[in-house]
C-alpha cells in the first residue's frame, strides 16, 4: 500500500520510495525506508497530509505520498 492510503491516526513503516530522484527533498527530511510515519491530519480537501516523522511534523502532497510504499502498523 502507499502512504496516501493511510488515514489520520494510522501509522506505517516506509518500505520503499519510487522515483527517488523526484523525492529527494522528502528523503532529506527523514522519510527513508525503515522509518515509522503517522498521519496526524489531512487538509480540508485532503491535500497536503500532515505527518509525524522522527519526532517532528512534515507536510507532503498526496502526489508525493503516492510514491512511498509502506506497511501498515497495527495500533
C-alpha beads as a LAMMPS data file, in Angstrom:
LAMMPS data file: protein, C-alpha beads

75 atoms
74 bonds

1 atom types
1 bond types

-500.0 500.0 xlo xhi
-500.0 500.0 ylo yhi
-500.0 500.0 zlo zhi

Masses

1 110.0

Atoms # bond

1 1 1 0.000 0.000 0.000
2 1 1 1.075 3.625 -0.275
3 1 1 1.356 6.407 2.275
4 1 1 -1.537 8.325 0.726
5 1 1 -3.897 5.472 1.703
6 1 1 -3.353 5.951 5.466
7 1 1 -5.950 7.918 7.402
8 1 1 -5.427 10.231 10.401
9 1 1 -4.293 8.264 13.451
10 1 1 -2.832 5.397 11.413
11 1 1 0.851 4.518 11.310
12 1 1 3.040 2.746 8.797
13 1 1 6.650 1.839 8.101
14 1 1 8.284 3.052 4.913
15 1 1 9.307 0.094 2.742
16 1 1 10.412 1.822 -0.468
17 1 1 10.281 5.100 -2.339
18 1 1 9.591 5.060 -6.058
19 1 1 11.123 7.763 -8.213
20 1 1 13.734 8.699 -5.616
21 1 1 15.197 11.392 -7.877
22 1 1 11.956 13.400 -7.648
23 1 1 11.520 12.801 -3.913
24 1 1 14.997 13.717 -2.728
25 1 1 13.511 16.567 -0.663
26 1 1 11.289 14.312 1.468
27 1 1 14.095 11.779 1.844
28 1 1 16.391 14.525 3.134
29 1 1 13.732 15.342 5.737
30 1 1 13.867 11.797 7.127
31 1 1 11.281 9.863 5.134
32 1 1 13.520 6.848 4.443
33 1 1 12.977 3.071 4.280
34 1 1 12.560 1.679 7.804
35 1 1 11.113 4.928 9.183
36 1 1 7.810 4.884 11.071
37 1 1 5.348 7.548 9.966
38 1 1 1.997 8.589 11.493
39 1 1 -0.709 10.562 9.717
40 1 1 -1.766 13.391 12.020
41 1 1 -4.346 15.078 9.797
42 1 1 -5.400 15.861 6.272
43 1 1 -6.116 19.321 4.922
44 1 1 -9.834 20.039 4.320
45 1 1 -9.595 18.942 0.682
46 1 1 -7.284 16.034 1.586
47 1 1 -4.076 17.617 0.339
48 1 1 -1.467 18.056 1.853
49 1 1 -1.035 15.415 4.538
50 1 1 0.391 16.341 7.944
51 1 1 2.703 13.571 9.204
52 1 1 4.820 12.800 12.254
53 1 1 8.224 11.541 11.131
54 1 1 11.152 11.002 13.534
55 1 1 9.558 13.211 16.200
56 1 1 8.696 16.200 14.036
57 1 1 5.870 17.248 11.736
58 1 1 6.142 17.076 7.973
59 1 1 3.562 18.068 5.359
60 1 1 3.673 16.427 1.949
61 1 1 1.380 16.398 -1.052
62 1 1 -0.629 13.302 -1.859
63 1 1 1.221 13.061 -5.191
64 1 1 4.437 12.595 -3.199
65 1 1 2.774 10.233 -0.704
66 1 1 1.562 8.014 -3.563
67 1 1 5.197 7.190 -4.371
68 1 1 6.005 5.984 -0.830
69 1 1 5.315 2.287 -0.293
70 1 1 4.508 1.420 3.316
71 1 1 3.466 -1.454 5.543
72 1 1 0.562 -0.511 7.827
73 1 1 1.358 -0.919 11.523
74 1 1 -1.330 -2.061 13.921
75 1 1 -2.048 0.194 16.909

Bonds

1 1 1 2
2 1 2 3
3 1 3 4
4 1 4 5
5 1 5 6
6 1 6 7
7 1 7 8
8 1 8 9
9 1 9 10
10 1 10 11
11 1 11 12
12 1 12 13
13 1 13 14
14 1 14 15
15 1 15 16
16 1 16 17
17 1 17 18
18 1 18 19
19 1 19 20
20 1 20 21
21 1 21 22
22 1 22 23
23 1 23 24
24 1 24 25
25 1 25 26
26 1 26 27
27 1 27 28
28 1 28 29
29 1 29 30
30 1 30 31
31 1 31 32
32 1 32 33
33 1 33 34
34 1 34 35
35 1 35 36
36 1 36 37
37 1 37 38
38 1 38 39
39 1 39 40
40 1 40 41
41 1 41 42
42 1 42 43
43 1 43 44
44 1 44 45
45 1 45 46
46 1 46 47
47 1 47 48
48 1 48 49
49 1 49 50
50 1 50 51
51 1 51 52
52 1 52 53
53 1 53 54
54 1 54 55
55 1 55 56
56 1 56 57
57 1 57 58
58 1 58 59
59 1 59 60
60 1 60 61
61 1 61 62
62 1 62 63
63 1 63 64
64 1 64 65
65 1 65 66
66 1 66 67
67 1 67 68
68 1 68 69
69 1 69 70
70 1 70 71
71 1 71 72
72 1 72 73
73 1 73 74
74 1 74 75
